[in-house]
Amino acid sequence: MDKIALLTTGASGSIYAVRAFELLKEKYELHMVLSKTAKYVMSYETSLSENMFKEHAKVYDYMDFAAPISSGSFLCSFKGVMIVPCSMGTLGAIANGVVMNLIHRVSEVALKERVPLVVLLREMPYNKIHLENMLKLQEAGAILMSASPGFYHKPKNLEDAIDFVVGKVFDALRIEHDIYKRWGT
């Protein structure tokens, strides 16, 4: 079973992480880290808690630097790492090599081990510092995405728009899915 790391920060948009988890939990070995702020935001936005993940994923404390996923020898076997959603603070820390928690460490290790790292940004507008950090991280090998749904698949509700964004994250990691209608189909 392929392994995927799902990292969640305190940016608004925790529903994207919840939906990714729902779709991945049966087919992948999931390893998760939720920041302290992610737990708060998720509770506020969805009324869900970290406990919902524990039955189907290995959930690590965001300050556990001894967690297996903090090591390149463990993470190198992963299909990919996704930060869903990613705050600008986390983006800045990773882009500048600052490691203050396990999310930063796993991202740093993914970059050095060339494990695909997909970063779903959920902030706007962007300032110059955001853009410079995005460029640094992209040049380091990360795949950056904005939580911007498309509309060519004619979404009928919020769930369709969420699935489009999550589907694009899956596309970046070459995860097969059929959660949105592709262009021309």
Secondary structure, DSSP 8 states (H G I E B T S, - for coil): --EEEEEE-SSS-HHHHHHHHHHHTTTSEEEEEE-HHHHHHHHHHHS--GGGGTTTEEEE-TT-TTSGGGSHHHHTT-SEEEEEEE-HHHHHHHHTT---SHHHHHHHHHHHHT--EEEEE---S--HHHHHHHHHHHHTT-EEEE-----TT---SHHHHHHHHHHHHHHHTT----SS--TT-
